[in-house]
């Protein structure tokens, strides 16, 4: 299934039902008073998160949504029926923006979280509402108010504890397949991963974290080159960043600098996250060069690199536990702030 992580849709809440003009008619009651009922409220448009959804693909085929109108009022002071609310299901991690102003309306993160994105119109008042001692037979009623309508942008940001940052073909898909039960498609060419792959890494009973193998980053990604903006959107959600570098690269420090610069240009706060640097594909490099690779200083604000081989599983267990320790640290900190 194709991964769609941004969609534009039009939503229109239901109009309120009209109030009516009516007078009480009953045998032996020659002068019945006004009894026109109020109109019902128009249906709301409600966004609700569904934890089983992982894509905005459905909105590629349907982009207009309209809720039911409220029913008009009736005689004998009967209020019209409210229009039925329309519930639109979206994945957890969906950011909702006003398409015209780019204002963020809501960030839907929790499972089954709801948000009324367009309110139904209020029902009009019937003539019974307007009766007063000086105006005992009002012959007018209100029309229902129109429901809200707007165009919104749905932007999906994958929710993962660990996000892997690296160039295309650096071994992200292989790593995630080794440390989790995910089965990403792997091939030997750039931009193998066109969609985020999520894997659950199990440490022990009740101890696990989600890792995201996200589309590869290239220089210029923050300006939209390659798959950059799609990639960077998903990195924002993660608790820990795993910088994955290729041991066979001619210049590891340059590669790392490009990755850091792209993150900084997009959102400098990303670099405040917990970080681990791992140099992959050590199995291809002669062992006498490993020591020099792992001594590289990538900057005072960055940790020392660790060496791994996703293919042979060298250093994998140590990396997994290091990631878990950082994820657990951030989780505890987040809980203390609630």
C-alpha positions in Angstrom: 0.0 0.0 0.0 1.3 3.4 -0.9 2.2 5.6 2.0 0.5 9.0 1.9 1.5 11.4 4.7 -0.1 14.6 3.7 -3.6 15.4 2.4 -5.9 18.3 1.7 -9.6 17.9 2.3 -12.7 20.1 2.4 -15.2 19.7 5.3 -18.7 21.2 5.6 -20.7 20.8 8.8 -24.4 20.5 8.6 -26.7 23.6 8.5 -29.1 24.2 11.4 -32.7 23.4 10.8 -35.2 26.2 10.4 -37.6 27.2 13.1 -41.2 27.2 12.0 -44.3 29.4 12.4 -47.2 27.4 13.9 -50.2 28.1 16.1 -51.9 25.7 18.4 -55.0 24.1 16.9 -57.3 22.2 19.1 -61.1 21.7 19.3 -62.8 24.0 21.7 -59.6 26.2 21.9 -60.4 29.1 19.6 -57.3 31.1 20.2 -54.3 28.7 20.4 -51.0 30.4 21.0 -47.8 30.1 18.9 -46.2 26.6 19.1 -43.6 26.6 16.4 -40.6 24.5 17.4 -36.9 25.2 17.0 -34.8 23.7 14.3 -32.2 21.0 15.1 -28.5 21.6 15.2 -26.4 20.7 12.1 -24.1 17.8 12.4 -20.5 18.4 13.4 -17.4 17.2 11.4 -15.3 15.3 14.0 -11.8 13.9 13.5 -11.1 10.8 15.5 -7.7 9.0 15.7 -7.6 5.3 14.9 -4.5 3.5 16.1 -5.0 0.8 13.4 -4.5 3.4 10.6 -0.9 4.2 9.4 -1.6 6.3 6.3 -3.7 9.1 4.9 -4.3 7.0 1.7 -8.1 7.1 1.9 -8.1 10.9 1.4 -6.5 10.5 -2.0 -9.8 9.0 -3.2 -12.3 11.1 -1.1 -11.5 14.7 -0.2 -15.0 16.3 0.3 -16.9 15.6 3.5 -20.3 17.0 4.5 -22.3 16.3 7.6 -26.1 16.1 7.8 -28.3 19.2 8.2 -30.5 19.6 11.2 -34.3 19.0 10.7 -36.8 21.9 10.9 -38.9 22.4 14.0 -42.4 21.1 14.2 -45.8 22.2 15.6 -46.6 21.6 19.3 -43.2 23.0 20.2 -41.4 20.0 18.7 -37.6 20.6 18.2 -36.2 19.3 15.0 -33.8 16.4 15.1 -30.1 17.3 15.2 -28.1 16.4 12.1 -25.9 13.3 12.5 -22.3 14.0 13.2 -19.8 12.9 10.6 -16.7 11.2 12.1 -13.5 11.1 10.0 -10.9 8.6 11.1 -7.2 9.6 10.9 -4.0 7.9 12.1 -2.4 8.8 15.4 0.2 11.5 14.8 -2.0 13.6 12.5 -1.5 17.4 12.6 -4.5 19.4 11.3 -3.9 22.8 9.7 -6.1 25.4 8.3 -5.2 25.4 4.6 -5.7 29.1 4.1 -3.9 30.4 7.2 -1.5 27.5 7.8 -2.6 27.7 11.5 -2.3 24.4 13.4 -5.8 23.6 14.7 -4.9 20.4 16.6 -2.2 17.8 17.0 -3.9 14.4 17.3 -1.6 12.0 19.1 -3.5 9.9 21.5 -5.6 6.8 20.4 -9.3 7.6 19.9 -8.7 11.4 20.5 -11.5 13.5 19.0 -11.6 17.1 17.7 -14.5 19.0 16.2 -13.0 20.6 13.1 -16.2 22.1 11.9 -19.2 22.9 14.1 -22.8 22.3 12.9 -25.0 25.4 12.5 -27.4 26.3 15.3 -31.0 25.6 14.7 -33.3 28.5 14.1 -35.9 29.5 16.7 -39.6 28.8 16.1 -42.2 31.5 16.7 -43.0 30.1 20.1 -39.7 31.5 21.3 -40.7 35.0 20.3 -44.0 35.2 22.2 -44.1 38.1 24.7 -46.9 39.7 26.7 -47.0 42.5 24.1 -46.5 40.2 21.1 -48.6 37.2 21.7 -48.9 36.0 18.1 -45.5 36.3 16.5 -45.7 35.3 12.8 -42.0 34.8 12.1 -39.3 32.3 12.9 -35.5 32.1 12.4 -33.7 30.2 9.7 -31.0 27.8 10.8 -27.4 29.0 10.8 -25.0 27.6 8.2 -22.5 25.0 9.4 -18.8 25.8 9.4 -16.9 25.0 6.3 -13.1 25.0 5.6 -10.3 23.3 3.8 -7.8 21.6 6.0 -4.4 20.0 5.6 -3.8 16.7 7.3 -0.1 16.0 8.0 1.0 12.7 9.3 4.1 12.5 11.5 5.1 8.9 12.4 5.2 8.4 16.1 8.3 6.4 17.1 10.7 6.4 20.0 13.8 6.2 17.9 14.3 7.7 14.4 17.2 6.6 12.3 18.9 9.5 10.5 21.2 8.7 7.6 21.9 8.9 3.9 20.1 6.5 1.5 21.5 3.0 1.3 23.4 3.4 4.6 21.8 0.3 6.1 18.7 1.6 7.9 16.3 -1.0 6.6 18.8 -3.8 7.3 19.3 -2.6 10.9 15.6 -2.3 11.7 15.0 -5.8 10.2 17.7 -7.2 12.5 16.7 -5.6 15.8 12.9 -5.9 15.4 10.3 -8.1 13.7 9.8 -5.6 10.9 10.3 -6.9 7.4 11.1 -3.9 5.2 11.9 -4.4 1.5 15.6 -4.0 1.0 17.5 -3.5 -2.3 20.9 -2.2 -3.3 20.0 1.3 -4.7 19.4 4.8 -3.4 16.0 5.7 -1.9 15.1 2.1 -1.3 12.8 3.2 1.5 10.1 5.4 0.2 7.9 5.1 3.2 8.6 5.0 7.0 9.0 1.5 8.3 8.2 0.9 12.0 9.5 -1.9 14.1 9.0 -2.8 17.7 12.2 -3.7 19.5 11.6 -6.0 22.5 14.0 -5.8 25.4 12.0 -7.7 28.1 8.4 -8.1 29.2 6.9 -4.7 29.3 10.1 -3.1 27.9 10.1 -2.2 24.3 10.4 0.7 22.0 9.4 1.6 18.5 12.1 2.4 15.9 11.4 4.1 12.6 13.4 3.5 9.5 12.5 6.7 7.6 13.4 7.7 4.0 17.0 8.6 3.5 18.2 12.2 4.0 20.3 14.0 1.4 21.9 17.4 1.2 19.3 20.0 0.5 16.5 18.0 2.2 15.4 21.0 4.2 14.7 22.8 1.0 12.6 19.9 -0.2 15.2 18.0 -2.3 14.9 14.2 -2.5 12.5 12.9 0.1 13.7 15.4 2.6 10.6 17.2 3.9 8.7 13.9 4.2 11.6 12.5 6.2 12.1 15.5 8.4 8.4 15.7 9.3 8.6 12.3 10.8 11.8 12.9 12.7 10.0 15.6 14.8 8.1 12.9 16.8 11.0 10.8 17.9 12.5 10.8 21.4 16.0 9.6 20.3 17.9 10.2 17.1 20.2 7.4 15.8 22.7 8.8 13.4 23.7 5.9 11.1 26.9 6.4 9.1 28.5 4.2 6.4 32.0 2.9 7.4 32.9 2.8 3.7 32.3 6.5 3.2 35.3 8.6 2.0 34.5 11.3 4.6 32.4 10.4 7.6 32.7 13.8 9.3 31.4 15.5 6.1 28.5 13.1 5.9 27.6 13.7 9.6 27.9 17.5 9.1 25.4 17.4 6.2 22.9 15.4 8.3 23.2 17.8 11.2 22.9 20.9 9.0 19.7 19.6 7.4 18.1 18.9 10.7 19.2 22.3 12.0 17.8 24.2 9.0 14.5 22.4 9.3 14.1 22.7 13.1 17.2 23.3 15.3 15.3 21.9 18.3 15.7 18.4 16.8 19.4 18.5 17.8 18.3 18.8 21.5 17.0 15.2 21.4 19.0 12.3 22.9 21.5 11.1 20.3 23.6 8.1 19.4 26.1 7.9 16.5 26.6 4.4 15.0 29.0 3.6 12.2 27.6 0.7 10.2 29.2 -1.8 7.7 32.3 -2.5 9.8 32.3 -6.0 8.2 33.4 -4.4 4.9 36.3 -2.3 6.5 39.6 -4.0 7.6 39.8 -4.4 11.3 43.0 -2.3 11.6 40.9 0.7 10.5 38.1 0.2 13.1 40.0 2.0 15.9 40.6 5.1 13.8 36.9 5.2 12.7 35.6 5.0 16.3 38.0 7.7 17.5 36.4 10.3 15.2 35.3 13.4 17.1 32.0 14.6 15.6 31.7 17.6 17.9 31.6 18.5 21.6 27.8 18.2 21.8 27.7 14.7 20.2 28.5 11.3 21.7 31.4 9.1 20.7 30.5 6.8 17.8 29.8 3.1 18.3 30.7 0.5 15.7 28.3 -2.0 14.3 27.6 -4.4 11.4 23.9 -4.9 10.8 24.8 -7.7 8.4 26.8 -9.8 10.9 25.1 -8.4 14.1 28.4 -7.2 15.5 27.7 -4.6 18.2 24.0 -4.8 17.7 23.0 -6.0 21.2 25.1 -3.2 22.8 23.5 -0.6 20.5 20.0 -1.8 21.3 20.5 -1.5 25.1 22.0 1.9 24.6 18.9 3.0 22.7 16.6 1.6 25.3 18.4 3.4 28.1 18.0 6.7 26.3 14.3 6.0 25.4 13.6 5.1 29.0 15.3 8.3 30.2 13.2 10.5 28.0 10.0 8.6 28.9 10.6 9.2 32.6 11.3 12.8 32.0 8.1 13.3 30.0 6.1 11.6 32.8 7.6 13.9 35.4 6.4 16.9 33.4 2.8 15.7 33.2 
